[in-house]
């Protein structure tokens, strides 16, 4: 007899989408192959006439390859990544994120000048990086820029460890698809839906946690808990200690 009852797994889909290495095996499935299939699903859902498909490296590479193969459009590594810059959406302030975006990717202008470009990205969490990419492409002379994202819009906070705990900082939580398209400055915008994303894994829908996309949390969420809870406790303890060390002048007066 098993000591604990079997529970339904709810694996984080963002591992397949973004965090895991492409050579990883998760649940018996290769992550790189899943990402290629996500790109194919995305191409079938949002086809576009274009001259080249450009990935946002590195996590966008495999989905862009699948997208390009499905639509028979040339694939080009027009963005060159600086590997000394980390994940921009995880940075603590907008100022740091903006700086990181400027130095994270360098564009080979000759590859995109005068062309209709499809940019394939893994996700669009805050919109910080995506908007900068579009500006770079247009300044380099791209005739059109089309944005394709291999996962659904992030509209809800993650309370289980991924660093987007505040839904108000998620671009899709604050804007409609038309507004996001205008904000990014792209000619068209397409996100893969939940069904296509899950289908690319070959696993059933109920195998995953999809809360950041759907708002359906597999475990109850305590709104009092967040990533700053330890800092808040430390601040409260310090304030209490200061109050005890330095009592107010009239503390004992009734």
C-alpha positions in Angstrom: 0.0 0.0 0.0 1.3 3.4 -0.9 1.8 5.8 2.0 0.4 8.8 0.1 -2.5 9.0 -2.3 -1.7 9.7 -6.0 -2.2 13.3 -6.9 -2.6 14.8 -10.4 0.6 16.4 -11.5 0.6 20.0 -12.6 3.9 20.5 -14.3 4.9 24.1 -15.0 4.4 24.7 -18.7 6.8 27.6 -18.7 9.6 25.1 -18.4 8.8 23.9 -21.9 8.2 27.4 -23.2 11.2 29.2 -21.7 13.3 28.0 -18.8 14.4 24.5 -19.8 17.4 23.8 -22.0 16.4 22.5 -25.5 18.4 19.3 -24.9 16.4 18.6 -21.7 14.1 15.6 -21.4 11.0 16.5 -19.4 8.4 13.8 -18.9 10.0 11.7 -21.5 9.8 14.4 -24.1 12.6 16.5 -25.6 12.1 20.2 -25.0 13.7 21.3 -28.3 11.2 19.1 -30.3 8.3 20.5 -28.3 9.4 24.0 -29.2 9.7 23.2 -32.9 6.2 21.8 -32.8 5.0 24.9 -31.0 6.4 26.9 -33.8 4.6 24.7 -36.4 1.3 25.1 -34.4 1.8 28.9 -34.4 2.4 29.0 -38.1 -0.7 27.1 -38.8 -2.8 29.4 -36.6 -1.2 32.7 -37.7 0.3 32.3 -41.1 1.9 35.4 -42.7 3.5 36.4 -46.0 7.1 37.3 -45.1 10.6 37.2 -46.5 12.4 35.9 -43.4 11.7 34.4 -40.0 13.9 35.7 -37.2 14.1 34.1 -33.7 14.7 36.0 -30.5 17.7 34.0 -29.2 18.2 31.7 -27.6 14.8 30.4 -26.3 13.0 31.5 -29.5 15.3 29.6 -31.9 13.5 26.3 -32.1 10.0 27.7 -32.4 11.2 30.0 -35.1 12.7 27.0 -36.9 9.4 25.2 -36.8 7.5 28.3 -37.9 9.8 28.8 -40.9 9.7 25.1 -41.9 5.9 25.0 -41.8 5.5 28.1 -44.0 8.6 27.5 -46.1 10.1 30.9 -45.3 13.9 31.4 -44.9 15.2 31.3 -41.4 17.8 33.9 -40.4 19.7 34.5 -37.1 19.6 38.3 -37.4 19.8 38.9 -33.7 23.1 38.1 -32.0 22.8 37.6 -28.3 25.2 38.8 -25.6 25.3 35.8 -23.2 26.5 37.9 -20.3 23.0 39.5 -19.9 20.4 37.5 -18.1 16.6 37.3 -18.4 15.3 40.9 -18.7 11.8 40.3 -17.5 13.3 39.0 -14.2 15.2 42.2 -13.5 14.0 44.1 -10.4 13.5 47.5 -12.0 12.3 49.0 -15.3 15.5 51.0 -15.6 17.7 47.9 -15.4 15.4 46.0 -17.8 15.7 48.9 -20.4 19.4 48.9 -20.1 19.7 45.1 -20.4 17.5 45.2 -23.5 19.8 47.6 -25.3 22.9 45.5 -24.8 21.4 42.0 -24.8 20.8 41.6 -28.5 22.7 43.1 -31.5 21.0 43.2 -34.9 22.7 42.3 -38.2 21.1 45.0 -40.2 22.0 43.7 -43.6 19.8 40.6 -43.0 16.6 42.6 -42.4 16.9 45.8 -44.5 14.1 46.0 -47.1 12.4 42.8 -45.9 9.2 41.6 -44.3 10.3 40.1 -41.0 8.5 37.7 -38.7 10.0 37.7 -35.2 9.3 34.6 -33.2 9.6 34.9 -29.4 9.1 32.5 -26.5 6.8 34.8 -24.6 5.8 38.5 -24.1 5.6 39.0 -20.3 6.1 42.7 -19.8 6.6 43.9 -23.4 9.9 45.6 -22.5 12.2 43.5 -24.7 9.7 43.0 -27.6 9.2 46.7 -28.2 12.9 47.3 -28.3 13.3 44.5 -30.9 10.7 46.1 -33.1 12.4 49.5 -32.9 15.7 48.0 -33.8 14.2 46.2 -36.8 12.5 49.3 -38.2 15.6 51.4 -37.7 17.5 48.8 -39.6 15.2 49.2 -42.6 12.7 46.4 -42.2 9.6 47.0 -44.4 7.2 45.1 -42.1 7.6 43.5 -38.7 5.2 40.7 -37.6 5.3 39.3 -34.0 4.6 35.7 -33.2 4.6 34.3 -29.7 4.8 30.6 -29.0 2.6 30.7 -25.8 -0.6 32.4 -24.8 -0.7 35.8 -23.2 0.4 36.0 -19.6 -2.6 37.5 -17.8 -2.3 36.1 -14.3 0.4 36.1 -11.6 2.5 33.0 -10.8 2.5 32.2 -7.1 4.6 29.0 -7.4 8.0 30.4 -8.2 8.2 32.1 -11.6 9.0 35.7 -11.1 5.9 37.5 -12.3 3.9 37.8 -9.0 2.2 41.1 -9.9 -0.5 40.8 -12.6 -0.5 44.6 -13.1 3.0 44.3 -14.6 1.9 41.8 -17.2 1.3 43.6 -20.5 -1.6 41.2 -21.5 -3.3 41.9 -18.1 -3.4 45.6 -18.8 -3.9 45.8 -22.6 -6.1 44.2 -25.3 -4.4 42.4 -28.2 -5.0 45.5 -30.4 -3.4 47.7 -27.8 -0.4 45.4 -27.4 0.0 45.4 -31.2 0.0 49.2 -31.3 2.3 49.4 -28.3 4.8 47.1 -29.9 4.6 48.9 -33.2 4.1 45.7 -35.2 2.1 45.0 -38.4 0.5 41.9 -36.9 0.5 40.0 -33.7 -0.3 36.3 -32.9 -0.1 34.3 -29.7 -0.3 30.5 -29.7 -3.4 29.4 -27.8 -3.5 27.0 -24.8 -4.7 24.1 -26.9 -2.0 24.4 -29.5 0.7 24.8 -26.9 -0.3 21.7 -25.0 -0.9 19.7 -28.2 2.8 20.4 -29.1 3.9 18.4 -25.9 1.9 15.3 -26.8 0.5 15.2 -23.3 -3.0 15.8 -21.9 -4.2 19.2 -20.8 -4.5 18.2 -17.2 -0.8 17.4 -16.9 0.2 21.0 -16.6 -0.1 24.1 -14.5 -1.4 26.8 -16.9 -2.4 29.3 -14.2 -0.4 32.2 -15.6 -2.4 31.8 -18.9 -5.8 30.8 -17.6 -6.1 31.9 -14.0 -6.9 28.3 -13.0 -4.6 27.6 -10.1 -4.0 23.9 -9.2 -3.5 24.7 -5.5 -5.2 27.4 -3.4 -3.3 30.7 -3.4 -2.9 32.8 -0.2 -2.9 36.4 -1.3 -0.9 37.3 1.8 2.1 35.3 0.5 4.4 36.8 -2.1 8.1 36.8 -2.9 8.7 39.8 -0.6 7.3 38.1 2.5 10.8 37.6 4.1 11.7 41.2 3.4 8.4 42.4 4.9 9.0 40.3 8.1 12.5 41.7 8.4 11.2 45.3 8.1 8.5 44.6 10.7 10.9 43.1 13.1 13.3 46.0 12.6 10.5 48.5 13.1 9.4 46.7 16.3 13.0 46.6 17.6 13.4 50.4 16.9 10.2 51.1 18.7 11.2 49.1 21.8 14.7 50.7 21.8 13.4 54.2 21.3 10.0 54.5 23.1 7.9 57.6 22.3 8.3 60.5 24.7 4.7 60.2 26.1 4.4 56.4 26.0 3.6 56.1 29.8 1.3 59.1 30.0 -2.4 58.3 30.3 
